[in-house]
Amino acid sequence: MIFQESGYATPLRQGTAMMQNLIPSGNQNTQYGDLMTQAGMAQVGDAARNFSLKDQNDKTFDLYEQAGKRVLLSFHPLAWTEFCAAQMKSLEENRDVLLARNCVPVGISVDSVPCKKAWAKSLAIQNTPLLCDFWPHGAIAQKYGLFRDENGFSERANVIVDEKQKVIFVKVYPLHSVPDIQEIIAFLQK
């Protein structure tokens, strides 16, 4: 488990510098283009890595357009799984509480728009954007250093980006668990 809060932990660094974007591997050209190397895991204090993704309603969510608000990026491995369902339902159930703390919650996984649309309907999620990191497969999870190559999906993780587009919270959770939303709410109250 990795837990970091601004002012509470020394950021972990892998290598001499953090890569801010995905980097072409150079010699692994495929029919889909160059394979990408995962960036180092986002750390408290890093500039947020911008992205635009479609949600379950085919609306585009752009991180930098959220400037002035905090954003909870709630990564989950796959739709249609028990723990991921509980994690996303928790975001929906606590959306008003999070918004009252100037924080926009979004879920992110490698699933496609049609998959997320059907899943959101089955879970009665109507207000929380469930973002589709589908193609290039897991590119945003890779930008944040949270992609599990061996599994083809992201870690279960929460990343909070502040009003000035800085990472202020990063936590990776066990795959077979549900992140405690009260922990996030308490952190946002500080």
C-alpha positions as CSV (number, residue, x, y, z in Angstrom):
1,M,0.0,0.0,0.0
2,I,1.2,3.5,-0.8
3,F,-0.1,6.4,1.2
4,Q,1.0,10.0,0.7
5,E,-0.6,13.3,1.8
6,S,0.8,16.7,1.4
7,G,3.0,17.4,4.4
8,Y,2.7,13.9,5.8
9,A,5.0,11.8,3.6
10,T,8.1,12.2,1.6
11,P,7.3,11.7,-2.0
12,L,8.7,8.5,-3.4
13,R,10.7,8.9,-6.6
14,Q,11.6,6.2,-9.1
15,G,14.6,7.0,-11.2
16,T,16.3,10.4,-11.4
17,A,13.4,12.3,-12.8
18,M,9.7,11.8,-13.1
19,M,8.3,11.4,-16.6
20,Q,5.4,13.7,-17.1
21,N,3.9,12.0,-20.1
22,L,3.9,8.6,-21.8
23,I,7.1,8.1,-23.7
24,P,7.4,6.1,-27.0
25,S,9.5,3.0,-26.3
26,G,11.5,3.6,-29.5
27,N,11.9,0.1,-30.9
28,Q,8.6,-1.6,-30.3
29,N,6.6,-0.3,-33.3
30,T,3.3,-2.2,-33.7
31,Q,0.4,-1.9,-36.1
32,Y,-1.2,0.6,-33.5
33,G,1.9,2.7,-33.2
34,D,4.7,2.8,-30.7
35,L,4.2,1.0,-27.4
36,M,4.3,3.3,-24.5
37,T,6.4,3.3,-21.4
38,Q,4.5,4.0,-18.2
39,A,5.3,7.3,-16.4
40,G,6.5,7.2,-12.8
41,M,3.6,7.1,-10.3
42,A,2.2,10.6,-9.5
43,Q,3.5,12.0,-6.3
44,V,2.2,14.7,-3.9
45,G,3.4,18.0,-5.2
46,D,3.6,17.0,-8.9
47,A,1.8,19.0,-11.5
48,A,-1.3,17.1,-12.5
49,R,-1.1,15.4,-15.9
50,N,-3.8,16.7,-18.1
51,F,-6.2,14.5,-20.0
52,S,-9.5,14.4,-21.8
53,L,-11.7,11.3,-21.6
54,K,-15.3,10.5,-22.6
55,D,-17.7,9.5,-19.8
56,Q,-20.5,7.0,-19.8
57,N,-22.7,9.6,-21.6
58,D,-20.1,10.3,-24.3
59,K,-19.4,13.7,-22.7
60,T,-15.8,14.9,-22.7
61,F,-14.2,15.5,-19.3
62,D,-11.0,17.6,-19.4
63,L,-8.9,17.8,-16.2
64,Y,-7.5,21.3,-16.9
65,E,-11.1,22.6,-17.4
66,Q,-11.6,21.9,-13.7
67,A,-9.1,24.5,-12.6
68,G,-10.4,26.3,-9.5
69,K,-11.9,23.0,-8.2
70,R,-10.4,20.0,-6.6
71,V,-10.8,16.7,-8.5
72,L,-10.9,13.2,-7.1
73,L,-9.6,10.8,-9.7
74,S,-10.9,7.4,-8.5
75,F,-9.2,4.7,-10.5
76,H,-10.8,1.3,-10.5
77,P,-9.7,-1.9,-12.4
78,L,-12.8,-2.9,-14.3
79,A,-16.6,-2.3,-14.6
80,W,-19.0,-5.1,-13.6
81,T,-17.0,-6.3,-10.6
82,E,-18.2,-6.2,-7.0
83,F,-15.5,-4.0,-5.5
84,C,-15.5,-1.5,-8.4
85,A,-19.3,-1.3,-8.2
86,A,-19.1,-0.4,-4.5
87,Q,-16.4,2.1,-5.1
88,M,-18.3,3.9,-7.8
89,K,-21.6,3.8,-5.9
90,S,-19.8,5.4,-3.0
91,L,-18.7,8.3,-5.2
92,E,-22.3,8.8,-6.4
93,E,-23.8,8.5,-2.9
94,N,-21.2,11.1,-1.5
95,R,-21.2,13.4,-4.6
96,D,-23.0,16.2,-2.9
97,V,-20.7,16.1,0.1
98,L,-17.7,16.1,-2.2
99,L,-19.0,19.0,-4.3
100,A,-19.7,21.0,-1.1
101,R,-16.0,20.7,-0.5
102,N,-15.2,22.0,-4.0
103,C,-14.2,18.6,-5.2
104,V,-15.5,16.9,-8.4
105,P,-15.5,13.1,-8.1
106,V,-14.8,11.0,-11.2
107,G,-14.3,7.3,-11.7
108,I,-11.7,6.0,-14.3
109,S,-11.2,2.6,-15.7
110,V,-10.1,0.9,-19.0
111,D,-13.7,0.1,-20.0
112,S,-15.4,1.5,-23.1
113,V,-18.2,4.1,-23.3
114,P,-20.9,1.5,-24.1
115,C,-19.7,-0.7,-21.3
116,K,-19.7,2.2,-18.8
117,K,-23.1,3.4,-20.0
118,A,-24.7,0.0,-19.3
119,W,-22.8,-0.4,-16.0
120,A,-23.8,3.1,-14.8
121,K,-27.4,2.3,-15.6
122,S,-27.3,-1.0,-13.7
123,L,-25.8,0.8,-10.7
124,A,-28.2,3.8,-10.9
125,I,-25.3,6.2,-11.3
126,Q,-26.7,9.3,-12.9
127,N,-24.5,12.2,-11.8
128,T,-20.9,10.9,-11.4
129,P,-18.8,10.8,-14.5
130,L,-17.4,7.3,-15.1
131,L,-14.5,8.0,-17.4
132,C,-13.4,5.6,-20.2
133,D,-9.6,5.1,-20.4
134,F,-10.2,2.7,-23.2
135,W,-8.0,3.8,-26.1
136,P,-5.2,4.1,-26.2
137,H,-5.7,1.3,-23.6
138,G,-5.1,2.6,-20.1
139,A,-3.2,5.7,-21.3
140,I,-4.3,7.9,-18.4
141,A,-3.6,5.2,-15.8
142,Q,-0.1,5.0,-17.4
143,K,0.3,8.8,-17.3
144,Y,-0.3,8.6,-13.5
145,G,1.9,5.5,-13.1
146,L,-1.1,3.4,-12.0
147,F,-1.4,0.9,-14.9
148,R,-0.9,-2.8,-14.1
149,D,0.8,-4.2,-17.3
150,E,0.5,-7.8,-16.1
151,N,-3.3,-7.4,-15.8
152,G,-4.2,-4.8,-18.5
153,F,-6.0,-2.5,-16.0
154,S,-5.3,0.2,-13.4
155,E,-4.5,-0.1,-9.8
156,R,-7.4,0.7,-7.4
157,A,-6.3,4.2,-6.4
158,N,-7.4,7.7,-5.4
159,V,-5.6,10.8,-6.6
160,I,-6.7,14.3,-5.6
161,V,-5.8,17.2,-7.7
162,D,-6.1,20.7,-6.1
163,E,-7.5,23.9,-7.5
164,K,-4.1,24.9,-9.0
165,Q,-3.7,21.5,-10.8
166,K,-1.2,20.0,-8.2
167,V,-1.4,16.5,-6.9
168,I,-2.2,16.7,-3.2
169,F,-3.1,13.1,-2.3
170,V,-2.2,9.7,-3.7
171,K,-3.2,6.3,-2.3
172,V,-3.2,2.8,-3.9
173,Y,-5.5,0.3,-2.3
174,P,-5.6,-3.5,-2.4
175,L,-7.5,-4.7,-5.5
176,H,-10.0,-6.6,-3.5
177,S,-11.1,-3.7,-1.3
178,V,-13.2,-0.6,-1.4
179,P,-11.5,2.7,-0.7
180,D,-12.9,4.5,2.4
181,I,-14.7,7.6,1.1
182,Q,-14.7,9.0,4.6
183,E,-10.9,9.1,4.4
184,I,-11.2,11.3,1.3
185,I,-13.9,13.5,2.9
186,A,-11.8,14.0,6.0
187,F,-8.7,14.9,3.9
188,L,-10.7,17.5,2.0
189,Q,-11.9,19.1,5.2
190,K,-8.3,19.9,6.3
